[in-house]
């Protein structure tokens, strides 16, 4: 070995030092004094797998002193705009998982929670772009999976406390901690946000022109939703022995806000003569309350065969939504014929799920997954409206769904090619009970076969490509099914209890380039559906009727790109961009809406002297075809600046100051939606704060030497649309 080392030294080192300090030639027999050599290699943070792209948060130095929200800005195909809204591949049609399973609090309150969780508690962030057969067959643009740290090296404790103040009136706090005692590990967090009247103040305006009559209606509203929201979670794991593990968790999220709004409505004919007008105001006591809870219990058994595991899981999930609004009407001209209206609704959702997963390696580079699942889902809705003219309406509706599923998935690797194919069968039994007697009870049986196939080719250490096909399914939730009629002077809306599940075909071609300084991911996708659940409306006697039906056709061709470049050691530039062409169609109404949807988010980070770090970002989205009858504009350009510094030993105290759109002339910015198809045309706009500034302080206590273990399989229900 010594001779080989000397030979390598002669080949690579000696030619670079062929001359001594005196200029004489050197030989192998001469003595050489070589200073210490340090070889630095950058660990690749982005990893391309057969069905997902993952970002290695644990090995990102910034994770020690920042939040999960800041880490998301670095993840391929994930965009965080200036208002901290998160999108995947330029779309909000995605699910958020925590450790491989849906987390209601994450999905419902991602903006606030992601700003509260310390990035040091996260191991990696996964964008599951091609969910396989083991996932529920929901039609999504992706799954964002937050994998918490799973290291279990030593016994210890770590805690994290964060406070954030914003000039607009949004303030939040978070406490998080992990402790291990023997074989038991516990992790808990609690977070909350106060929402002031000023921070939630909104000004909305809309105008509609009815094609048939030519009448014009103008509506204004102004008010706020003062209140608060927050939640928490407790997770635990217990090692029975080296082969058996039990884990459990409880997650809670809630909000409670007041409804304090003034409204003005005016309808005139084509000549400008007033047909009717009135004003209304929400009364004290108008509010909306929401509670979401779920509990998981998982058991994992590992065999002595490497890679083989058996998992048994149980999930209980429940949602409680209570809405009470009361309005007084005044300055009435011709309509309405009442001066008081009260609405109340109570939507309860409960779900029990049992799941079995078995993973077995057949031989080297060949793995078989088998599983079974049963879901019992109950949607309970009680709604009513009261008027002082004696007109009252009540709806009492119960909808239950039972879903039984079997899946098989096979993964194999042959050299540089990896293939993963799967087939899922789902049987559903749906029943509806109209306890108010407004309809006839019914039940329905549905059967669905869901195939998926992904082929990945690793061209070399830097380049890889993959091709995926999957069929996805959407089932209606209570807000889509609820037949209760909600009536105003201008609108009548209700759900449709006859809705069926809809299918969507997805085809994706992806390319990845991974180098120490440059990372690129490109994705070209096509989506097709002929029975999409869609909102439709029509006008009769100047009243808009709205409901849902399986009448939507949907086509989308999209290109997504992610680029991260480190031109210098302390400089990082990142770009997430998307461009798609969308077609939405309702053949029954002979309406078709098509158009392009562009957008991008870019960020530049620079490490400065004195432990200072400067981050600058820019975001812009073009028109968005999120509905059949029109489109939404992308809003103005958004930009932000953030300055961060850490203090104390091991950077335990971190202070961040940030500002959004500081050079905007106006205090507010406006977002508009346009309607140019259907029985009416028009626009609506909402006003939000244009400029914002704030400061946050985070203190880390202890050392993160352990965290709650997770089983490698658990329950994830993501087939439901319109649950909340």
N, C-alpha and C positions, 0 to 999 in steps of 0.2 A: 504493500500500500504506500510505503514511503517513497519508493521509486516512481510509482504512478503519479504521486503528488508532485514530485520534482519535475517529472516530464510535463505535466499540465502547467506548472509554473514557468517552465522554459518556453512553452508555446504561447501563453497569454500575457505573462507579466514581463518576462525579460525583453521581448521586443520593444515594449513601451519604455523600458529603462536601459536601452542598449549602451548608453554612455554613463560612466561614473561621473562624480562631481568634478574629477580632474580631466574628464573627457576621454579616459581610457576605456577600451572595450572590456566587457565583463565576460567571464566564463562560468561554467557550472561549478567549478572548483572554488570560485570566490565566495566569500561570505556576504550575505545581503541582509540589511536591516530594513524590515518593512513595518511601517506604522500600522496601527489597528484599522482594519477595513470594516465598514458597516454597510450591509446590503439591505436596502429598504424596498419592500414590495407591497403594493396596495392591494388589499383584499377586495375582490369584486363584490359590490354591494347589491347589484341587480342579478338575479338568477332566472333563467328561462327554463321552465319545466314543461312537460307535455300538455298540461291543462291550465297552467297559471304562470304568472310572473310574480316574483317575490322580491321584496326589498329588505335587506339585512340591517334592521335598526340597531341590533345589539352591538354591531361592530362599526357603527357610525359614531365618530367622536362627538358629534353634536347632540347625540341622544342623552349625554350626561347632564346637559344643562338646558334642555328645551322640552316642549310638549309634544304630544302625539299629533296635534294639528300641524305643527311645523314640519314634522316628519312626512306627513301625507303630501306635502307640497313637492317632495322629492320622488314620489312613487310613480312609475310609468302608468300612463293613461288615467291618472287621478288629478283632478284640478280643484284648487281651493281659491275662490275669488276673494275680492276685497271685503265682502260681507261674510266671509268664512263659510259660504255654501260649498258643499262637496259634490262633485260630479265624477262619474266614471265613463271614460270614452266620450265625454261631452254630453252625457245623458244623466238625468236623475232617476232613470228606471233601473235601479240596482238594489241589492240587498246588502245589509251590513251584518257580518257575523263576528262573534267573539269566540275564539278557540274552536272554530269549525261549526258553530251553531248560531242561529239567529239570536240576537240580543235586542229585545224590544226597546230598551232604554237607548241603545246606540242608534237604532233606526229612527226613533222618534225625536231624539234630542242630540243628534250627532254634533251639531255646532258647539254646544256648550260642553258636552262631555269630552270631546277631543281636545278642547282647550284646557281641560282640567287634569287629564291623565298624564303623568310624567312619561316621557319617551323611554326612560331607563327601565320602566316596567314592561316594555314591549320587546319581544324577541324579533319578530318580523311582521311585515305587512304583505298580504297576498292579494293579488287581483286575479280571481278565478275567472278567466275569460271563456273557458269552455267547460262548464260543469258536466261531469260524467254521469253515468247511470245511477250512482249511489246517492246523487242529490235529487231532491224533489224536482219534478219536471216543470218548473216555472219559466215562463218566457221573460228573460231579463237580458240586459246588456252586460251584466257581469255581477260578481259577488266580491265584495270587499271584506276580507277576513283579517281581523286583528288578532294575531297570535301573541298571547302574553308570555312573559319569560318563564321557561320551564326548568331552568337549572336547579339542581338540588344537591349542591356540594356540601354545605356546612349549615349548622344551626345558626340562626341569627335573626336580626330584626332590621327592618328599614321602614322609614316613614317619609311622607312628603306632604307639605302643606303649601297651598297656593292661594293667593288673593289677587284679584284683578279689578281695576277701576277704569271706567270709561267716561269720557266727557259727555256722552249722549245719555247716560243714565242706566246702562247695563252693567251690573256689578256681580261677580260670582266668586265663590270660594269652594275649595276642595281639600279633603283630607283623605289620605291613602296610606295603608300600611300592610306589611306582611310579617308574620312571625311563625317560627317552627318550634315545636316542643316534642321531642322524640319522633315518633312516626307520624304525628299529626301536624299538618301545615295549614295555617289560616291566612286569608287575605281579605281585607275589607276596605271599602271606600264609600264616602258620602260626599255629595256635591249639591250645590244649590245656586240659583240665580234670582236676583231681584230685578223686576222689570218695572221701571217708573212710568208715569204718565207721559213724560216728555220722550222717553226712548221708544215707546210704543205708539206715539202719536202718528196718525195716518190721515191723509187727505185723498179721497178717491172721487173720481168723476167719470161719467160715462154718457154716451149718446147713441141712440139707435134709431134707424129709419126703417119703417116697415114697408116692404116692397108693394104689398097689395093695396094698402090704404094711403101710403105716402105720409102717414102721421110720424111725428118726431117726438121721442121721449128723452128727457134729460134728467139724470139722477146725480146728486152730490151726497157725499157722506164725509163726516169728519169726527174723529174721536180717538180713543185709546183703549188699551187692554192692560190696565195695571194689574200686577199680580206677581206670582212667582212660580218657579218650577225647579225640580231637582229630583234626586233619587239616591240610590246606593246599591251596593251588592256585597254579599258575603260568599266566599268560596273556600272550600275545604278539601283536603285530600288525606287519605289514610293508607299507609302501606301495610297490608296484612302480612306480606312477605315479598320476596323478590319477583314473584310471578303474579301476584294478585294486588289489585289497586281499586279502592273505592273513592269516588269523588262526588261532590255535590255543590250546588250553588243556589242562591236565591237572589233575584234581581228585581228592583222596584224602580219605577219612574212615575212621576205625577206632575200635573200642573193645575193651577187654580187661578183663573183670571176673571176680572170684571169686564163687562161689556158696557162701555160708556160712549155712545155715538148719537150724533144728530144726523137726520136725513132730510133731503128735500127732493121731491119728485114733481115734474111738470111735463104734461103731454099736450102738444099742439098739433093742428092739422098742417097740411102742406103750405097753407097761406099764412101760417104763424098765429092763428087764433087758438087760445087756450081751450082745450077740451076738458081737462081736469088738472088739479094740482093739490098738493098737501105737504105738510111737514110732519115729522115724527121724531120722537126721542125715546131712547131706551130708559127704563125706569130703574131706580135703585133696586138691587137684588138680582139684576140680570147678570148671569155668570155662566161659565163653562168649567166643568171639573172633569179631570181625566186621571185614571189610575191604571197602570199596567204592571203586572207581576208575573213572574215565571220561576219555576223551580225545576232543577235538573238533578237526577240521581243516576250515576253511571258506575258500572262494574266492568273491570277489564281483567281478563285472564290471559297470560302469556304462556305458551308451551315451551318445551325445551328445543323445539324446532325454530331456528332463527327466523324472525319475521312473521311468525304465525301468532294470531291473536283472536280472541273471542270477546265481544262486547255486548253487554245488555244495558239498555238505557230506558229511562222513563222521564217524561216531561209533562208538567202541568203548566198551562199558560192561561191567563185570564185578563180581560180588559173591561173596564167600567167607564162609561162615558155618560155624564149627566149634563144636560144643557137646559137652562131656563132663561127665557128672554121675555120681557114685557115692554110694550110700546104704547105711548099715548100719541094720538093724532090730533093736529090742530091746523088752523089756517086752511081748512078744507074747502075746495071749490069743486062741487059736483061729486067727486069721489074721494075716499071710500064712504060707505054708509055706516061706518062704525068709528068710534073714537078710542077704542082700546083693543089690543090684540095680545094674547099671551101664548107662547110656545113652550112646550116641554117635551123632552125626549130622553129616553133612557135606553141605551144600547149596551147589552151585556154579551160578552164573548168568553166562552170557556172551551178549553181544548185539552184532551188527554192523549198522549202518544206513547206507544211501546215499540221498541226497535231492537232487532238482533242483527249484528254484523260479524262476519267471519272472514278473515284474511289468511290465505295460505300460499306461501311460495311453493310452486310445483317443482321447479328446479332452478338453476341459476338463470336470472333475468326473465323468469316467468312467474307471474303472480295472479292468483284468482281471488276475486272478492264476491261474496254471496251475502244477501241480506233480505230481511223481511221487516215490514213496518205496518202498524195499525194506528189510525187516527180516529178519534171520536170528537167531533166538533159541533158546538151548539151556539147558535146565534139567537139572542132573545131581544126583541125590540118592542118598546111601548112608547107611543108618541101621541100627542094631542095638540089641538089648537082651540083657543077660546076667544070669542068676540063678544062685545057688549050688546050686539044686536040679536043675540040668542043663537047664532050659528056656531055650532061646536062640532069638532071632528076628532075621532079617536081611532087609533090603530094599535092592535095587539097581535104580534106576529112572531112565530117561532120557526126557525129553520135549522135542521140538523143534517150533518154530513158524516158518513163513515167512509173512510178510505183504507183499503188494504192493498199493499204493494209488495212485489217481489222484484229483486234485481240481481243481475249477474254482470260482472265486469272482469275483463281479462286484459292484462298488460304484459307485453313482451318486448324485449330489446334484442336486436340482432345487429351487432356492430354499432354503427352510428345511427341506426334507425330504431325508433321506439314507436310502438303501436298500442293504443288503448281503445278497446271496443266494448260496448255494453248494451244491454237491453233491459228495459224496465217495463213491468206490467202493473197497471193501476186499475183497481175496481172501485167505483164510487157508488154509494147509495145516498140519495138526497131525498129529504122529505120536508114538506112545509105544512104548517098548521096555522090557519087564520082563526085565532081565538076570539076575534071580534065579529066573526060571521061575515066579513066583507068579501070573502072568496071561498073557493072550494079547495079543500085540502088535497094535496097530491104527493106523489113520490116518483122517483126516477132512478134508473140504473144506468151507469156509464162505464164503458171499458176503454182503456187507452193502452196502446203499445208505444213505447218511447225508445227509439234507437239512438245511439250516439257512436261516433268514431273519430279518433284523432290519430294522425300520423305526424311524427316529429323526426326531422333529419338534422343531425349535428354534422354540419359540413366539415368543420374543424374546431379548434379551441375558441375561435372568435365568432364564427358565423353559424347560424342555425335557422331552419325554416320549419313550419308546421301547417297542417291543413286539418280542419275540423268540420264535422257536420253534426248537428243535434236538433232534435225535435223537442220543443218546450211547450208546456201547458199552463194556462191560467184558469183558476176557478174563481167565481164571484164571492166576495165577502158580504157582510151584512149591509154595508152602505149601498152596495149595488143591488141587493135583493129586496131591501125593505120597501114594501108597497105603500107605506104611509104617504099621504098627499100633504105637501106643504104649500100653502096658498098665500099669495099676496095679491095686490090689485093688478100686478103686471106679470106674475109668474106662477105656474103650477108645476111642481116637480115631484117625482116619486121614483122608487126603484122598480125592478122587474123581477118577481119571484120565479119566472120561467127561464131565466138565463141559464145557459149551458157553458161548460168550459170551452176555451178556444185554444187552437193550436198555432204554433209559429215555427217555421223552418229557418234554421240559421246555418250559414256557411261562412267560414273564416279562413283566410290565408295570412300567415304571419311570418315576419323576418326579424332576426335579432343580431346585433353586432355588439360584442363585449370586448373592450380593450381597457387597459389600465386608466387611460385618460378620456376615452370616448365610449359612451354607451348609447345605442340606438335600438328602438323597437318600432316596427311598422306593422300595422294590421289593416287588412282589407276585408270587409265583411258585407254579407248580403242577408237580409231578413225578409221573410214573406209570410203573410197570414191572410186567409180568406174568410175567417169567422171571428174576427177580433171583437171583444166586448168594447163597445164604444158608446159615448154619450151622443144622443141625437135630440134635436128639437124641431118644433114647427110652430107657426103662429096661427091662431084662430081668434077673431074679434079682438085684435090687439093684445092678446095674452100669449105668452111664450110657454108652451108645454115641453117638458124635458123628462127623459127617461134613458134607459140603457137597453141595448139589444146586441145580438151577435150578427151584426150587419156590416161590420167594418172590414175593408180590405186595406192591407198595409204592405208597402214595399219600401225598403231602405237599402241604399248602397253607401257604405261609409268607409272613410280612410282616417285612421288615427296614427299619430306619430309621437314618439317620446325621444328626446335627445338630452343627454347630460354630458357636459364637456368641462374638463379641468385644464384650462390652458396654462395655469400656473399652480404652484403648490397650494396657495391660499385663496385661490379664486375658483368658483364653480358657477357655471351657467347651465340653466335647465329650461327646456321648452316642452310643453304638452300642447298638441294641436289636433284639430279634427275638422273634417269636411265631409258632409254627407248630403245625399240627394234623397228626398222623402216624397212618397206618394201616399195619400190617404183618400179613401173613396167609400161612399155609401151608394150602392147601385139603386136601392129603393127610392132614394131621393134624387138620384142622378146628380150627385155632387162629388167633385173631385178636387183635391187640394194638393199641389205639388210645389217644390221649391228646394233651394240649397240652404244648408245650415253650416256656416263656418264659425270658427272660434279658436282662441288660443290663450294660454297662460304661460308667462315666462318669468323667470326669477334669476337674479344675479346676487351671489353671496361673496363677500370679501372679508377675510380675516384681517383685522387691523392691529397695530401695536397696543400694548397695555390690556390684552385680553378682550378687546372690543371686537364685535362682529357686526357688520352692516349688511342688511338684506334689503334689496329693492325688487319690486314685482310690478308687472303690468298685465292686465287682463282685458279681453274684449270678446264678446260673443255677438254673432250676427243674428238675423231673424231666426225664430224658432217655431217650427210647425208642430206644436204640441196638441193640436186639435183639428177637427175636420173643417170647421167653418171659417178659419182665419189663421192668424199667426201672432206671435209676440215679438216685439223688437228686442234686441240684445242689450238695450240700455247703453249708457255712456261708457267711455273708457274709464277703467278703474286702475289706480296705481297706489302703491303704499311704500313706506320706508319703516324699517325697524332697526333699532340699535340695541345691542345686548352686551351685558358684561357680567362675569361671574366673580364671586368673592369668596373668602374664607378658604380653608384647607380643602383640597379635592373639589374645588368649585361647588361647594354645597349651597351657596346662596347665589341665585341668579335674578337679575333685574332686567326687564325688557320694557322699552318705551317704543310705542308705535304710533304712526299717523297715517290715515287714509285720505287721499285726494286733497292734500293741504293747499294746493294752488287753485282749486276750483273757485270760481267767482261766486256761484250761488251756494247758499246753505243747504239747498235740497236738490235732488235729482229725480227725474220722472221716468217711469217705466210704463210703456203703452202696449196694449193688445188691440188688434184690429180684426173685425169681422167683415169679410167681403163675399161670403157665400151663404146660401140658404134664404130663409124667408125675411131676413132683415140684414142690414149692414150697419156698421158703426164702429165705435172705439171705446176703450176704457183706459184710464190712467190711474196710477197710484204714485204718491209722493213719499220719498224716504230721505233720510239724512244723507247729504252728499259728502260732508266732511266728518271725520271722527278721529279721536286721539285717546290714548290710554296708556296705562302702565300696569305691569304685573310683577309680582314678587313671588319667588318659589324658594322654599327652604327644604333641603333634603337631610334627613336624620338617619344615622346608622349606615350599615353596609348591606347591599343587596346580595346576600349569599344564598338565598333560597327563595323559592316561590312555589305556589300551589301546583302540584302535578296535574296533568290532564290525561284522560284516556285518549287513545288515538282514534276513537270513533265515538260519536255522540249523535243526538237527535238534531235535525235541522229541518224545520217545516218552512218552505218558501214557495208554496204553490198557491197562495191566497192573495187576491187583489181586492182592495177596497175594505180591508178589515177595520181601518180606523177612519 
